Amino acid sequence: MSSTTRRFANYPGAKEAPADSFAYEFQMGTNPVLRGWSMVIAGSLVSNSSHLQKFFWENAGFSKPKHIPGLEKEVAILNPTVIPLSDGTSQSAPGVEPDLFPAQPADLPGRYYSAADYHSLYSSGAVTPLQVAETLLALVSPPSKYADAWRWIKPDLVLASAKASTARWESGKPLGLLDGVPYGVKDDVNVAGYVTTTGLKVDPAIPYLTTTATVSEDPVLRMEEAGAIMIGKLHMHECGMDTTGCNPRAGTPTNWFNKSYYPGGSSSGPASTMGAGLVPITIGTDAGGSMRIPPAFNGVYGLKTSHNRLCVMNSSTCITGPMAGTVSDLTLAFRTMAVADPGNPTTSLFAPSIPPSPSQKKYIGICDPWLAAATPPVRATIDSIISHLETTLGYECVPISLPHLALGVQAHAATCLSEGAGHAHERVKGTGRHPLSLMNYPNRLYASVGSQTPATEFLSYGQLRAVIMRHLAHLYEQYPGMIILSPTTPIPGWKKTPGDEAYGFSDGNMTMLNLTYVWLANMAGCPAVSCPAGYVDPEIGEGKLPVGVMGMAEWGGEEACLSFARDVEGYVNGVYEGGRRRPEEWADVIGEVIKGRSANGDGKVSGATGETFKMTYDWEPYKEACHRVYVEEKQSLRKLHAYLKNNHGFEPSLRGLHHRLQQWNFPAKHNPAYKNEALVARIKELWETNHQMRDMITILTDEGFDIQEREINRIRQKNRWLLRLDSDSDDSPISEGDGEENQEDSTTTPNFEPVTPSAALADLDFTQAQAEAFQEARKRALAADAEEKRVAKKRRRWLKGRAGLPADPPGPPRFPSELSLTECKAVLSMDTAVYKDVRAKFRKICEVEGIVKKTIAGPQKWEAVKLQLVRESMHLRGVFWDQLNMEQKNLALDLICSDVTKGIRSEGSRMMLHEARNILGLNPKMGREVRSHFQKILAEDHFKGKIVAGEEHWNELVRRWLAESEVLGPVATSLNELDPQYAKKKKAVQCIASDAMKRFRDAELRGTLGRMLAQRLEGEEEDDGQDAHGETDHDAGGNGNTTMDVQAQAQAQDFTSAPLHVSSPAPSYTTTPTPAQASTPTQPYRPPTAIYFRLNPASTVTGLPGMWIATLTARSVEELRSKAASKSPGALCMAVDGIVRDGLGGEVPIPIPGNTELEAYLEHTAEVHGPPTFSVQLINVP
């Protein structure tokens, strides 16, 4: 199917790049080459000097892309995920049945074993998966020469999987072609039961390097579900930050074709072990050719998929995907992994990739200036491939032009290094360690240089990406199904230099050369495949070097890449002189299994050395201890595991331990936490003292209770010990007979309770009109006073409105202190993360130096600590290295530092809400009652804010609240200055009152409470049932009740004691319609509308997917907000924007404040046949 008829999400739009962008001539870089001690010194100096970092950053050409003429007009694409959508037909994904993947002929030269070979042997009973696993464990474990590719191996997990597969085969119920087939996984891909170290040397003090993954990445899960056996995790270039595979601290795998060359990176281990024939399939990652350059150097295949096709990663360039020894296995692995999780909002949207039709015209796109960068041996190999494809297989070669090839590779490299610097910070978060301290010297240099990329430059890389993607879309529309052909890399291999294994090395020029072709697929998000294309003579060492050819297809065209790979494989196997080759030390795994079985004669399998290989644990010595701890002492599985490790030095996997307990027929543990009376009593005690969930878990764990968060949730829900309640809930406990499903924490947004009007309203001291007149008069006086002070420069300007008064007119600061913190951040080029880091650093400095205020410290000491801050902050060193605008920079830093000391001074005077409740002896339920009581008083007073009301009137309202409240009555009577707790209690009362007032004002500002109060005062008989737009607003029951804004309901929380009421009774489906209802025309039935949600960057909610799907039935903003907030329990939806495409690949957000705007937006999306997509701002509610 051509791109002109296919449907895509996030399609960039076809637009040919300007003609002046096509000029290209490869030029080698001028970066210094660093080895040995020069590498150590440079890595240390550069990582601690912003001046040197900027020099290297500029020298690499990373600032050049932003100078492209006209680039500032482009809409940046920061994530190249383009999703091919289903065309609505029933066309299914291509299958993975065994007959679709026949084994290669047995006499084929250079033949690699495939999944079909293992399947055939298992089917015949000649070999079992367990025998294969045991043989492989011997081959990949020290002292085997093949062990240098493997980072982590857990024999108990391997053998457990192998035994399960063997049992399936013996029972005649294999899961499919991959059942029992061995594979490996790169060290930066999460696998349950394994640590993910990304090629770093393990530091026990860093949780990132010692924490075992509990969930596998989706591609690994799909392989596990197919029955494949994961042998272990494989080495990689440290942090994936170069293309050699040289890793001095964790280990460098061997290139078995020629040991004088590196295996390539960053997927060095997967490519090395496949090149040696140990496993037919591996899983890796690719941010800059990492699944194509190593396969090219090791004579195997790698498929870089469309961006985010198989799993979503925190990167704009990196994907996870398969590598394999044959095209058949590469196809099988891809199709297996491409079965998306229906719950994943991104991968589940991808339509299946469909193989091209045999009748479809085949195009090869050739960019001659680009190919000219290849070395002569590589170019000759590629030319032979092109000739064969054109003359024998009917491909039509079309000349194409590609824009900004030189600047594109620089933008891609800078993007990768910038993201790598960000990941370095994530690894040491919370440890106090320097982000670069875990890395070797070359990567310290790379990451520190990457950290110098400004946001404006990063944005220009996204703008360049947009130009490139639109041009590619133009080419694919012009030549449907075209494969853009190039070498995988311009060189046949990267030569080793003696001594590099000591400290590593940096050769940025060779790195950029190696990236010449691979970067384009990463930057644009397109799929690409690398295939062995031939072999050339080496410059050093023994053994010919493989050469890779690469084909890149349009988004979603993985099957087109695989079809191209099959054509190349046919050429190498059948046409190329000598055919496919294997290295001299290729491992015949199946031969070893059969040989070992025959030698033993008893069915046992020997390892590579011929000796019987045993990797199973001897469990019997630990059975008695396990029974005592697990059964008699009733300890958890995790505590039993820790006991065996600490007391016996025995450390099996949790899964293996659980499996062994089942084999011993130990009784299963069913001890619900809610039956533990001591635990329940302790949770109640913690709830009574207003502890949050995270604090409860910490305290209970420290006290020896073995409990998870979900179990605490059940106990609290069962007993109604909640911080907030649903609108239709009360505080009574759930009975013992209630179902388990009712014991989970509620995810419904809190609402107001409908109650009868309060009798107090009849005795108001003054009318609403009188109150409003008084408030307007006070507001005019405040406005006059504020303006007088502004003109006289006796107050700072107001950037935002306050007390109902508007913000001051925009303009430059009139005096230094008027510079806002937001403006300070802009002056110092700080994003939020850097800003927080700088504040934290300065706070620590102030604590050490005892500084609480600038004037107290004195000018000399103040300047000294600011200078210390600049020295400790890599970002500030870079900012102040540039001597421009120094006066403004110094002022901005001074204001930020002053604000930090202000926070230090005010820290002791702050009181948190839970602290106030504890001081007054209130539990959460009582806190809700007193809050709703005070909010009722505020509503009756027509309260508009403390500034408007005045301090005296505010205190009068508080005194009235204390006098009327049954809960706070005892507190009020005990409030006297002789009480040692007087000051704290007084402050606690004000804290709770202020919180209630803030919630009240937040809801009122959205208009909801004002409408409710008007209905309450005017009476239901005056309500004409229409909103401001003349549209009748019914609730779900259809009885004319006013439907309150869900967001305002949540903001106001649960007025459970005496809430402001809705002026109509609860919905009834049997109530006779009012005349207003009867006159309302019946709305035509509309089927539910499928919509997309995605999280607005301003949201405070975390842990949600980038996009999710919901259905809209009532087509109202209330329902829309409710659907969005329900994704995160307890969240509020603060804003909704509808996303409209601008026709150029960009997006325009349209605010959706009401039903009218929502209806217009939905009609627009229906007309343009685009999916309704809403950007929602969700915030956490404390």
SETORFI-749952 format. One record per residue (C-alpha): x, y, z; residue in one letter. Coordinates in steps of 0.5 Angstrom, whole numbers, plus 2048, in hexadecimal, padded with zeros to 3 digits. Each point is the difference from the previous one (the first is absolute). Last residue first. Example, Ala and Ser with C-alpha at 12.3 -4.5 7.8 and 13.67 -1.06 7.14 Angstrom:
81B7FE80Es;7FE7F9802a;
% end
This chain:
7F9821861p;7FD8007F9v;8057FE7FAn;7FF8047FAi;7FE7FE7F9l;8018057FAq;7FC7FD7FAv;8028007F9s;7FA7FD7FCf;8017FC7F9t;7F97FF7FCp;8037FC7FAp;8008037F9g;7FB7FF7FBh;8008077FEv;7F9801801e;7FF7FC806a;806804803t;7FC8067FFh;7FA7FE803e;8037FD806l;804807801y;7F98047FFa;7FD7FB805e;805802805l;8008077FFe;7F8800801t;8017FB806n;805805804g;807802801p;8047FC7FBi;8068047FEp;8037FF7F9i;8077FD800p;8038017F9v;8047FA7FDe;8067FF7FBg;8017FC7FAg;7FF8057FBl;7F88007FFg;7FF803807d;7FD7FA804r;7FB802805v;8017FE807i;7FA801805g;803803807d;7FD7FE807v;802804806a;8007FE808m;7FE7F9800c;8017FE807l;8037F9802a;7FE7FC806g;8017F97FCp;8048017FAs;7FC7FE7F9k;7FA803803s;8028077FFa;7FF8007F9a;7F97FC800k;7FE805805s;8028067FCr;7FD7FD7FAl;7F97FF803e;800807803e;8028037F9v;7FA7FC7FDs;7FF7FC7FAr;7FC7FB804a;8037FA7FEt;8078017FFl;8057FA800t;8077FF802a;8077FF7FEi;807801802w;8068047FFm;807801803g;7FF7FB805p;7FE802807l;806800806g;800807802t;7FA805801v;803807801t;7FD8037F9s;8038057FDa;8037FC7FAp;7F97FE7FEn;7FE7F9800l;7FD7FC7FAr;7F97FE7FFf;7FD7FD7FAy;7F98007FFi;7FB7FA7FDa;7F9803800t;7FA7FD802p;7FA7FF7FCp;7FB8067FFr;7F97FF801y;7FC8077FFp;7FF805805q;7F8800802t;7FE807800p;7FF804807t;7F9802801s;7FF7FA805a;806802804q;7FE807801a;7F97FE802p;8037FB805t;8007F97FEp;7FD7FB805t;8057FC805t;8017F97FEt;8078007FEy;802804806s;806804801p;802803807a;7FC806802p;8018077FDs;803806803s;8077FD7FFv;803801808h;806803803l;8027FB805p;7FE7FF807a;8047FA802s;8037FD7FAt;8028067FCf;8057FB7FCd;8058047FCq;7FF8077FDa;8057FE7FBq;7FD7FA7FEa;7F98037FFq;8038057FCa;8037FB7FCq;7FA7FD7FFv;7FC8067FEd;7F97FF803m;7FA7FD7FCt;7FA804802t;7FA7FC801n;7FB8007FAg;7FE7F8801n;8047FD7FBg;8037FB804g;8078017FDa;7FF808802d;7FD8057FCh;8038077FDd;7FB8037FCt;8038057FBe;7FF807800g;8078027FFh;801802808a;7FC7FA802d;7F97FE800q;7FB7FD805g;7FC806801d;802800807d;7FB805804e;7FC7FB803e;8077FD803e;801805805g;8048077FFe;8047FF806l;8027F87FFr;8018017F8q;804806801a;8057FC805l;8007FA7FBm;8028057FAr;805803804g;8037F9802l;8017FE7F9t;8038067FDg;8077FE7FFr;802805805l;7FB7FD805e;8047FA800a;807803802d;7FD804805r;7FD7FB804f;8067FC800r;804806802k;7FB801805m;8007F9803a;808800800d;800807803s;7FC7FE806a;8047FA801i;806804801c;7FD805804q;7FE7FB805v;8077FD800a;803807801k;7FB801806k;8027F9803k;8078017FFk;800807803a;7FC7FD806y;8047FA801q;803802807p;7F9802802d;800807804l;7FE8047FAe;7F97FD7FFn;7FD7FB7FBl;7FD7FA805s;7F98037FEt;8018007F9a;8037F9800v;7FA7FD803p;7FC8037FBg;8047FD7FAl;7FC7FA7FFv;7F9803802e;8018067FBs;7FC806801e;805804805a;8067FE7FCl;7FD8027F9w;7FD807803r;807801803r;8037FF7F9v;7FB8047FCl;802806805e;8077FF7FEn;7FE8017F9w;7FC806801h;806803804e;8057FE7FBe;7FD8037FAg;7FA7FD7FCa;8038027F9v;8077FE802i;7FE7FA804k;7FC7FE7FAg;7F98007FCk;7FB7FD806f;7F98017FEh;7FF7FF808d;7FB7FA7FFe;8067FD7FCa;805801805l;7FC7FD805i;7FF7FA7FCk;8077FF7FFq;802801807f;7FB7FA801h;8037FC7FBs;807801803r;7FE7FE807v;7FD7F97FDe;8057FE7FBr;805801806g;7FC7FC804m;8007FA7FBk;8088017FFp;801800808n;800806804l;804801806g;801807800l;8088007FFi;7FF7F97FCn;7FB8047FBr;8058067FFa;8067FB7FFe;7FC7FD7FAh;7FF8067FDl;807802800m;803806804m;8058057FEr;804804805s;8067FC800g;8018007F9e;7FF8087FFs;807801801r;8037FB7FCi;7FB8027FAg;802807801k;8077FD7FFt;7FE7FD7F9v;7FD8067FEd;806804801s;8047FB7FCc;7FB8017FAi;800807801l;808800800d;8007FC7FAl;7FC8047FCa;804806802l;8067FD7FEn;7FD7FE7F9k;7FE8077FFq;807803801e;8037FB7FCm;7FC8017FAn;8067FD7FBl;8067FD804q;7FE7F97FEd;8047FB805w;7FA803805f;7FB7FB7FCv;8057FA800g;802800807r;7F9801802l;7FE7FA7FCh;8067FC803m;7FD802807s;8067FF806e;8048067FDr;7FA805800v;7FE7FE807l;806801802q;8008077FDl;7F9801803k;8037FE807v;8068057FFa;7FC8067FEe;7FB7FF806w;807800805k;8028067FDq;7F9804800p;7FE7FE807g;7FD7FA803a;7FB804804i;7FE8047F9t;7FF7FA7FCk;7FC7FB805k;8007FA803v;8087FE7FFi;8037FA805g;8057FF7FBe;7FF7F8800v;7F88027FFe;8018057FBc;8047FC7FCi;7FB7FA800k;7FB8057FEr;8048037FAf;8007F97FEk;7F97FE800a;7FE8077FDr;8057FE7FAv;7FD7F97FFd;7F9803801k;8018057FAy;8047FB7FCv;7FA7FB800a;7FB8067FFt;8048027FAd;805806801m;8038047FAs;803805805l;7FC8067FEv;7FA7FC7FFa;8007FD807k;801807803c;7FA8027FCe;7FC7FA803t;802803807l;7FE8077FEs;8048067FFl;7FD805804e;805800805s;8058047FBp;7FC8067FFf;7FA8027FBr;8007F97FDp;7FE8007F8p;7F98007FEg;7F97FD801p;7FB804803p;7FE7FE807d;7FC7FA801a;7F8801802p;7FD800806l;7FB7FB803g;8057FF806a;8067FF7FCr;8018007F8g;8077FD7FEk;8078047FEl;7FE805806w;806805800r;804801806r;7FD805805r;802807802k;8028027F9k;7FC806801a;7FC7FE7FAv;7FF7F9803r;7FE803807k;7FB8057FDe;7FD7FA7FBe;7FF7FB806a;7FD806805d;7FB8017FAa;7FF7F97FFa;7FF7FE807l;7FB806801a;7FC7FD7FAr;8007F9803k;7FD803806r;7FA8037FDa;7FF7FA7FBe;8007FC807q;7FB804803f;7FB8007FAa;8017F8800e;7FE7FF807a;7FA8057FFq;7FE7FC7FAa;8017FA803q;7FB802806t;803802807f;8007FC807d;7FD7FA7FDl;7FA7FD804d;7FD7FC7FAa;8067FD7FEl;8017FC807a;7FB7FB7FFa;8047FD7FBs;7FE7FD7F9p;7FF7F9800t;8067FC7FEv;8037FE7F9p;8077FD802e;8068037FCf;8047FC7FCn;8077FC801p;8037FD7FAt;7FF7F9800t;8067FB800t;7FE7FD807s;8057FC803d;7FF7F9800e;7FC7FC805q;7FA8007FCn;8037FB7FBe;8017FB806e;7F8800801g;7FD802806d;7FE7FA805g;804803806e;7FD8077FFs;8038067FDi;801805805p;7FC806801s;8038077FEd;7FB8027FBd;8007FF7F8s;7FB8037FBd;8058067FEs;8067FC801d;805801806l;806803801r;8067FE805l;7FE7F9801l;7FF7FC806w;7F97FD7FDr;8017F9804n;8007FC7FAk;8048067FCq;805800805r;8017F9800i;8007FF7F9r;8058067FEn;8057FD806i;8007FA7FCe;8018037F9r;806804803e;8047FA802q;8007FC807i;8067FD804d;7FF803807f;807801803g;7FF806804e;8058037FAd;7FB7FE7FBt;7FA803803l;803807801i;8038007F9t;7F97FD7FDi;7FC805804m;8048067FEd;7FF7FF7F9r;7F97FF801m;7FF807804q;800800807h;7FA804803n;8017FE807t;7F97FC800e;8037FD7FAw;8067FD804l;7FC7FE805e;7FB7FC7FCk;8067FD7FCi;8037FE807r;7F97FD802a;8007FC7F9v;8077FD801l;7FE7FE807a;7FA7FD7FEe;8037FC7FAn;7FA7FE7FCk;8008067FCy;8077FD7FDa;7FD7FA7FDp;8047FA802n;7FF7FB7FAh;8077FD800k;8007F97FBa;8027FA804p;8077FD7FFf;7FF7FB7FAn;8087FF7FFw;7FF8017F9q;7FC806802q;806803804l;8047FE7FAr;7FD8057FCh;7FF805805h;808800800l;8018007F9g;7FC8067FFr;803803806l;8077FF7FCs;8057FC804p;805803805e;8037FB805f;805803805g;7FD7FC806h;7FE806805n;7FF8067FBn;7FE7FD7FAk;7FC7FB803l;7FC805804y;7FF8057FBa;7FD7FB7FBh;7FB7FE806l;7FF807802k;7FE8017F8r;7FB7FA801l;7FD803806s;8017FD807q;7FB7FB803k;8047FE806e;7FE7F97FFe;7FF8007F8v;8058057FDy;806800805v;7FF7F9803r;7FF7FD7F9h;8058037FDc;8057FE805a;7FE7F97FFe;8018007F9k;807804800y;8047FA7FFp;7FB7FD7FBe;8018057FBw;8067FE7FCd;8008057FAy;8007FF7F9t;8068017FBm;8037FA7FFk;8057FF7FAf;8027F97FEt;8078007FDe;8018007F9g;804807800t;7FA8047FCa;7FB7FD805g;7FD7F9801s;7F97FE7FFv;7FD7FA804k;7FC7FC7FCg;8037FA803d;8057FE7FAg;805806802n;8038017FAa;7FA8007FCs;7FD805804r;806804800g;8018007F8k;7F98027FFi;800806805v;8078027FDe;7FD7FF7F9g;7FA804802i;805806802v;8058007FAd;804806803a;8038047FAw;808800802e;8028017F8e;7FB8067FFp;7FA7FE7FCr;7FF8027F9r;7FA8017FBr;8017FE7F9g;8077FF7FDg;7FF8057FAe;7FA803801y;7FA7FD7FCv;7FC7FB804g;801801808n;8028087FFv;7FB8017FBy;7FA7FD803g;802803807e;7FF8077FCv;7F97FE7FDd;7FE7FE807r;803806803a;7FB8047FBf;7FA7FC803s;802801807l;8018087FFc;7F98007FCa;7FD7FC806e;803805805e;7FC8067FCg;7FC803806g;8038077FEw;8048007F9e;8057FB7FEa;808800802m;8057FB7FDg;8077FF802m;8057FC7FDv;8067FD805g;8077FE7FFv;8037FA803p;807800801l;8057FA7FEk;8047FD805g;807801803e;803806803g;8018077FDi;7FD8047FAe;7FB7FB7FFp;7FE7FD7F9d;7F88017FEv;7FA7FC801y;7F98007FDg;7F9803801a;7FE7FE807p;7FA803802c;7FE807804s;7F8801800v;7FD807801a;7F9803803p;7FF807800c;800805806g;8038067FCa;806801805m;8017F8801n;7FF7FE7F9a;8058067FDl;8057FE805w;8027FA7FDv;8048037FAy;806804802t;8007FD807l;8067FD800n;8038067FDl;7FE804806m;8037FB804t;8068007FCm;801807801n;7FE800808g;8067FC801d;8007FF808s;8037FA804f;7FF7FB805g;804800806y;8047F9800a;7FD7FD7FAe;8038057FCd;8077FE801g;8017FD7F9p;7FC8037FBt;7FA7FC7FDk;7FD8017F9k;7F98027FFw;7FD7FC7FAg;7FE8007F9p;7FF8087FFi;7FB8047FDp;7FB7FD805t;7F97FD7FFt;8018017F8p;7FB8037FDs;7F97FF7FDl;7F9804801i;7FB7FB7FFi;7FA8027FCm;7F97FD801g;7FC8067FDp;8058057FCy;7FD807800q;7FD7FF806e;8067FD803y;8048067FEl;7FB805802h;8007FC807a;808800800l;8008087FFh;7FB801806r;8047FC804m;8068047FFi;7FD806801v;7FD7FE806a;8067FD803r;8048077FEl;7FA803805q;8027FB805g;807802800y;7FE807800s;7FD7FF807l;8067FC803f;8048067FEe;7FB805803t;8007FB806a;807801801p;8057FA7FFt;805801805q;7FE7F9803s;8037FC7FAg;807803801v;7FF7FD807s;7FD7F97FEa;8068007FBy;806801804l;7FD7FC806r;7FF7FB7FAn;8077FF7FEp;803800808y;7FB7FA802n;7FA802803m;7FD7FF807l;802807803s;7FD8047FAl;7FA801804p;803802806h;7FE7FC806r;7FB803805g;7FC7F9800t;7F98037FFg;8018007F8k;8067FC7FEv;7FD7FD7FAr;7FC8057FEe;8058057FFh;8047FC7FBa;7F97FF7FCh;8008087FFg;8078007FDa;7FF7FA7FCg;7FA8047FDe;8048067FEs;8057FB7FDl;7FB7FD7FCc;7FD8077FEt;8078027FEa;8027FA7FCa;7F98017FCh;8018077FFa;8077FF7FDq;7FE7FA7FCv;7FB8057FDg;8058067FFl;8047FC7FBa;7F97FC7FDl;7FD8077FFh;7FA7FE7FBp;8007F97FCl;8008007F9s;7FD7FA7FCi;8037FC7FAp;7FB7FA7FEv;8027F97FFc;7FA7FB7FEe;8017FA803y;7FE7FA7FBg;8047FA804l;8057FE7FBt;8038077FDt;7FE805805e;8017FC807l;8067FD7FDh;8038077FEs;7FF803807i;8037FA803i;8068017FCs;800807801d;8007FF808i;8067FB800t;8048057FCa;7FE806804r;8037FC806v;8067FF7FDp;8018077FEp;7FE803807t;7F9803800a;7FF807800a;7FE8007F9a;7FA7FD802l;7FD806802w;8028047FAp;7FC7FA7FCd;7FA800803c;7FD7FA7FEi;7F87FE801g;7FF7F97FEi;7F97FF7FEy;7FC7FA7FFk;7F98007FCk;7FA7FC804q;7FF7F97FCs;8037FC806p;7FB804805s;805803805p;7FF7FD807p;7FB803805i;803803807s;7FA800804p;7FC806802a;804804806f;7FB803805l;8017FA805s;808803801t;7FD807802t;7FB7FF805p;8037F9803n;7FA7FD803g;7FF7FB7FAp;8077FE801d;8037FF7F9a;8017FA7FCv;8068037FCa;8057FC804m;7FE7FA7FDt;8008037F9r;807803801f;8037F9803a;7FD7FC7FAl;8038057FBt;807800803l;7FF7F9800d;7FF7FF7F9s;8058067FEv;8057FB803t;805801806g;7FC805804a;7FF807803m;7F9802803p;7FD807803g;800805805t;8008087FEi;805806801c;7FF8077FCt;7FB804804s;8027FD807s;7FC7FD806n;7FE7FA7FCm;7F97FD7FEv;8007F97FEc;7FF7FC7F9l;7FF8067FBr;802805805n;8048037FAh;8007FC7FAs;8047FA800t;8087FF800k;8017F97FDl;8067FC801g;8047FB7FCy;8067FC801v;8078007FDg;804803806n;8028077FEf;7F98017FDa;7FC7FD806p;804805804p;7FE8067FCi;7F97FE7FFr;7FD7FF807m;804806803s;7FF8057FAg;7FF806804g;7FB7FF805a;7FF7F97FFd;7FE7FB805t;8017F8801g;7FD7F9800i;8037FA7FDt;7FE7FA7FCi;8047FA7FDp;8047FF806v;8087FD800l;8018017F9g;807804801a;7FD8067FCg;7FA7FF805m;804801806t;8048067FDs;7FA8047FEa;7FC7FF807p;806802804g;8028067FCs;7F98037FFs;803807801s;8047FF7FDg;8057FD7FBg;8047F9801p;806803800y;8067FE7FBy;8067FC801s;7FC7FA802k;7FE7FF7F9n;7F97FD7FEf;7FF7FE807w;800807802n;8017FF808t;7FC803805p;803806805t;7FF800807g;7FD803806a;805805801r;8048017FAp;7FA8007FBn;8028017F9c;7F97FE7FCg;8028057FAt;7FA8047FFt;800805806d;7FB802805m;7FC7FA802g;801801807c;8067FC800e;8017FC7FAh;7FC7FA801m;8007F9803h;7FB7FB800l;7FA7FE804k;7FF7F8801g;7FD7FA7FDi;7F98027FFm;7FC7FA7FEi;7FB8017FBa;7F97FE802g;7FC8047FBa;7FD804806e;808801802e;8018037F9m;7FA805801r;802802807l;8078017FEv;7FE8057FAp;7FB803806d;805802805e;8017FB805s;7FD802807v;8037FF807t;8078037FEa;8057FE806t;803806803t;808800801t;8028057FBl;7FB805800y;800800808p;807803800i;8047FE806a;8027F97FDp;8048037FAd;7FF7FB7FAv;8058037FAk;7FB8027FBl;7FE7FD7FAg;7F9802800t;7FF7FD807t;7F97FD800t;8007FB806v;7FC7F97FEy;7FA7FC803g;7FB8037FBa;8048037FAv;8018077FEn;8048027FAv;806804801d;8057F9801d;7FE7FE7F9k;7FB7F9800v;8027F97FEg;7FC7FB7FCy;7FF7F8800p;7FB7FD7FDv;7FC7FB804g;7F98027FEd;8018057FAl;7FC7FC7FBl;7FA800804g;7FE7FF807l;8017F8800p;7FB7FC802k;8027F97FFg;8017FE807s;8077FF7FFe;8018067FCw;7FC804806r;8057FD805a;8068027FDt;7FE8077FFs;7FE800808a;8077FD801k;8048057FCa;7FC806803s;8027FD807a;8077FE7FDl;8018087FEv;7FD802807l;8057FC804d;8068017FCp;800808801k;8048037FBi;803808800w;8058037FBr;8017FB7FAw;8048027FAa;8077FE804d;7FD7F9801a;8027FD7F9y;8077FE802k;7FD7FC805s;803800807p;7FB803802p;7F97FF7FEs;7FD8017F9v;8017F97FDl;7FF7FC807a;7F9804800l;7FF7FE7F9l;8007F9801t;7FC800806e;7FB8047FCa;8007FB7FAv;7FF7FA804q;7FA803803l;7FD8027FAp;8007F97FEt;8047FD7FAv;7FE7FA7FBa;7F9800802g;7FE8017F9s;7FC806802s;805803804y;8057FF7FAl;7FC8037FBs;7FE806805h;808801801y;8018017F9d;7FA8047FEa;802805806a;8078017FBs;8077FD800y;8058047FCy;8027FD7F9r;8068037FDg;8007FC7FAp;7F97FC7FFl;8007F9801d;7FB7FF805a;7FB8047FCp;7FD806804q;7FA7FE805a;7F98027FEp;7FD806803f;7F98017FDl;7FE7F8802d;802802807p;7FA805801e;802807802v;7FA8037FCg;8008077FCp;7FB805804a;7F98007FEs;7FC8047FBq;7F9801802s;8008067FDt;7FF807804g;8078037FDd;8037FF806s;805805802l;8078017FFp;803804806i;8068057FFv;804801806t;8058057FFp;800803806n;803808801l;7FD8027F9i;801808800a;7FB8047FCv;8048037FBe;8018087FFk;807800804e;8037FC7FBl;7FF8057FAg;8088007FFp;8047FB804i;803803805h;7FD7FC806k;8037FA7FDp;807802801k;801800808s;8027F9800f;8068017FCg;8047FB804a;805806801n;7FA804803e;7FF7FA805w;8077FF802f;801807801f;7FA801805k;8027FA804q;807803800l;7FD806803h;7FB7FC805s;8067FD803s;7FF7FA805n;7FE7FB7FBs;8058037FBv;8067FF805l;7FF7F9802s;7FE7FD7F9g;8068047FDa;8057FD805i;7FE7F9800v;7FF8007F8m;807803800s;8037FB805w;7FE7FB7FAg;7FC8027FAr;7FD8077FEl;7FF8017F8v;7FF8087FFp;7F98027FDn;8028037F9t;7FA7FC7FCg;8017FC7F9m;7FC8047FAq;7FB7FD7FCf;7FD8047FBe;7F98027FFy;7FB8057FDa;7F97FE801f;7FE806804s;8008057FBd;7FB7FC7FCa;7FB802806p;7FD7FA803a;7FA7FC7FDe;7F9800804k;7FC7FA802a;7FD801806g;8037FE807p;7FB7FA801y;7FE800808n;7FB7FB7FFa;8007FC7F9f;7FB7FE7FBr;8037FD7FAr;7FD8027F9t;8068047FEt;8057FC804s;7FF7FB7FBs;7FD7F9802m;
% end
